[in-house]
């Protein structure tokens, strides 16, 4: 079924839901899903509406202009429209750790992620066999030790993303800090995953640090990348309890399990157009 999704936000007031519904009804639309939320602190209304395009009275390319004129302008809405038939071009960036990359690649290969996985890029050669087995192009772009090596490598990554027409970038344990220029090239379209010990346990061996401190909860966080390292709008999180019986290896395995699950959920939410970014946070329907 070909569907369209409206993602809306505006100052909260009476009549918004009725105006959206009347527009769709007036053009013969059939609403399949409708979710809404009001931020009562800031007085902002959010809505996601998915409707069937079969029999709809407007061509898909005319829907946005018509809706903007009839509804969005009077209600001062921020509007985005997405179509289920469109499969965003996606790239995965990875370093040495394979768990998140392998999980996403297999889910994509099985048809679980509605995206076009165009390329995997890594600063290490480790995952070429995995990607070639799934018929996904693999590009190895090492970070050189010479002065400016990091800047040059990132420029190569950006060029490769542009060459493959990438719209969504997923950092699958990519252990390189991205520059503001990289983030600016893909606003709210770079998804990162990390353990949830931050900011308590920074740097190397976070699970060793957590074990030494006797933590009782470990977790993972997926978020949109911003200029502030690991502080972008959060999309998904998960935790699990651990005990004194869990050694560092067990903590690490549990953390990796969480990372794969949370990252996959975050990527799926983005691809299914269920996220609205609002300031430093998200509304995820």
NORURQUI-V352462 format. One record per residue. RES is the residue in one letter. SS is DSSP state (H for helix, E for strand, L for the rest). PHI is phi in whole degrees, 0 to 359 (* if undefined). BURIAL is b if it has 24 or more other ideal C-beta (glycine too) atoms within 12 Angstrom, else e. Layout:
# NORURQUI-V352462
{{RES & SS & PHI & BURIAL} {RES & SS & PHI & BURIAL}}
This chain:
# NORURQUI-V352462
{{X & L & * & e} {X & L & 277 & e} {X & E & 231 & b} {X & E & 237 & b} {X & E & 235 & b} {X & E & 261 & b} {X & E & 246 & b} {X & E & 232 & b} {X & E & 210 & b} {X & E & 191 & b} {X & E & 302 & e} {X & L & 289 & b} {X & L & 197 & e} {X & L & 291 & e} {X & L & 94 & e} {X & H & 294 & b} {X & H & 299 & b} {X & H & 296 & e} {X & H & 296 & b} {X & H & 296 & b} {X & H & 297 & e} {X & H & 294 & e} {X & H & 298 & b} {X & H & 294 & b} {X & H & 297 & e} {X & H & 295 & e} {X & L & 252 & b} {X & L & 76 & e} {X & L & 277 & b} {X & E & 243 & e} {X & E & 285 & b} {X & E & 262 & e} {X & E & 216 & e} {X & E & 217 & e} {X & E & 230 & b} {X & E & 213 & b} {X & E & 206 & b} {X & E & 241 & e} {X & E & 278 & e} {X & L & 287 & e} {X & L & 287 & e} {X & L & 264 & e} {X & L & 68 & e} {X & E & 244 & b} {X & E & 259 & b} {X & E & 234 & b} {X & E & 210 & b} {X & E & 237 & b} {X & E & 232 & b} {X & E & 249 & b} {X & E & 222 & b} {X & E & 284 & e} {X & L & 273 & b} {X & L & 293 & e} {X & L & 82 & e} {X & L & 291 & b} {X & L & 280 & e} {X & L & 239 & b} {X & L & 297 & e} {X & L & 303 & b} {X & L & 281 & e} {X & L & 260 & e} {X & H & 296 & b} {X & H & 299 & b} {X & H & 298 & e} {X & H & 293 & b} {X & H & 292 & b} {X & H & 298 & e} {X & H & 288 & e} {X & H & 277 & e} {X & H & 234 & b} {X & H & 297 & b} {X & H & 296 & e} {X & H & 300 & e} {X & H & 259 & b} {X & L & 55 & e} {X & L & 272 & b} {X & E & 273 & e} {X & E & 230 & b} {X & E & 224 & b} {X & E & 235 & b} {X & E & 232 & b} {X & E & 234 & b} {X & L & 295 & b} {X & L & 288 & e} {X & L & 279 & e} {X & L & 250 & e} {X & E & 303 & b} {X & E & 287 & b} {X & E & 239 & b} {X & E & 235 & b} {X & E & 243 & b} {X & E & 253 & b} {X & E & 219 & b} {X & L & 247 & b} {X & L & 278 & e} {X & L & 292 & b} {X & L & 266 & b} {X & H & 295 & b} {X & H & 289 & b} {X & H & 299 & b} {X & H & 299 & b} {X & H & 297 & b} {X & H & 296 & b} {X & H & 296 & b} {X & H & 291 & b} {X & H & 300 & b} {X & H & 297 & b} {X & H & 299 & e} {X & L & 277 & e} {X & L & 84 & e} {X & L & 279 & e} {X & L & 245 & b} {X & L & 284 & b} {X & E & 219 & b} {X & E & 253 & e} {X & E & 286 & b} {X & E & 276 & b} {X & E & 196 & b} {X & E & 245 & b} {X & E & 239 & b} {X & E & 217 & b} {X & L & 273 & b} {X & L & 226 & b} {X & L & 273 & e} {X & L & 297 & e} {X & L & 256 & b} {X & H & 298 & e} {X & H & 297 & e} {X & H & 302 & b} {X & H & 290 & b} {X & H & 295 & e} {X & H & 295 & e} {X & L & 261 & e} {X & L & 61 & e} {X & L & 249 & b} {X & E & 303 & b} {X & E & 236 & b} {X & E & 240 & b} {X & E & 261 & b} {X & L & 235 & b} {X & L & 289 & e} {X & L & 269 & b} {X & L & 290 & e} {X & L & 275 & e} {X & L & 287 & e} {X & L & 304 & e} {X & L & 81 & e} {X & H & 298 & e} {X & H & 295 & e} {X & H & 297 & e} {X & H & 295 & e} {X & H & 296 & b} {X & H & 294 & b} {X & H & 298 & e} {X & H & 294 & b} {X & H & 297 & b} {X & H & 300 & b} {X & H & 295 & e} {X & H & 295 & b} {X & H & 298 & b} {X & H & 294 & e} {X & H & 299 & e} {X & L & 264 & b} {X & L & 62 & e} {X & L & 286 & b} {X & L & 255 & b} {X & E & 238 & b} {X & E & 247 & b} {X & E & 246 & b} {X & E & 267 & b} {X & E & 265 & b} {X & L & 61 & b} {X & L & 276 & b} {X & L & 268 & e} {X & L & 229 & b} {X & L & 281 & e} {X & L & 273 & b} {X & L & 282 & e} {X & H & 304 & e} {X & H & 295 & e} {X & H & 296 & b} {X & H & 298 & b} {X & H & 297 & e} {X & H & 286 & e} {X & L & 221 & b} {X & L & 295 & e} {X & L & 54 & b} {X & L & 224 & b} {X & E & 235 & b} {X & E & 254 & b} {X & E & 242 & b} {X & E & 229 & b} {X & E & 205 & b} {X & E & 293 & b} {X & L & 265 & b} {X & L & 282 & b} {X & L & 293 & b} {X & L & 271 & e} {X & L & 294 & e} {X & L & 242 & e} {X & L & 263 & e} {X & L & 83 & e} {X & L & 283 & e} {X & L & 53 & e} {X & H & 297 & b} {X & H & 288 & b} {X & H & 295 & e} {X & H & 298 & e} {X & H & 295 & b} {X & H & 296 & b} {X & H & 295 & e} {X & H & 267 & e} {X & L & 68 & e} {X & L & 297 & b} {X & L & 246 & e} {X & E & 227 & b} {X & E & 235 & b} {X & E & 199 & b} {X & E & 218 & b} {X & E & 229 & b} {X & E & 249 & b} {X & E & 207 & b} {X & E & 284 & b} {X & L & 284 & b} {X & L & 227 & b} {X & L & 297 & e} {X & L & 275 & e} {X & L & 304 & e} {X & L & 60 & b} {X & L & 234 & e} {X & L & 285 & b} {X & L & 303 & b} {X & E & 282 & b} {X & E & 260 & b} {X & E & 207 & b} {X & E & 213 & b} {X & E & 205 & b} {X & E & 227 & e} {X & E & 215 & b} {X & E & 278 & e} {X & L & 228 & b} {X & L & 226 & e} {X & L & 296 & e} {X & L & 283 & e} {X & L & 274 & e} {X & L & 275 & e} {X & H & 299 & e} {X & H & 298 & e} {X & H & 293 & e} {X & H & 300 & b} {X & H & 295 & b} {X & H & 298 & e} {X & H & 297 & b} {X & H & 296 & b} {X & H & 294 & b} {X & H & 301 & b} {X & H & 295 & b} {X & H & 299 & b} {X & H & 295 & b} {X & H & 293 & b} {X & H & 293 & b} {X & H & 297 & b} {X & H & 299 & b} {X & H & 296 & b} {X & H & 294 & b} {X & H & 296 & b} {X & H & 297 & b} {X & H & 299 & b} {X & H & 295 & b} {X & H & 292 & b} {X & L & 269 & b} {X & L & 58 & b} {X & L & 246 & b} {X & E & 239 & b} {X & E & 242 & b} {X & E & 271 & b} {X & E & 223 & b} {X & L & 63 & e} {X & L & 262 & e} {X & E & 222 & e} {X & E & 233 & b} {X & E & 249 & b} {X & E & 245 & b} {X & L & 274 & b}}
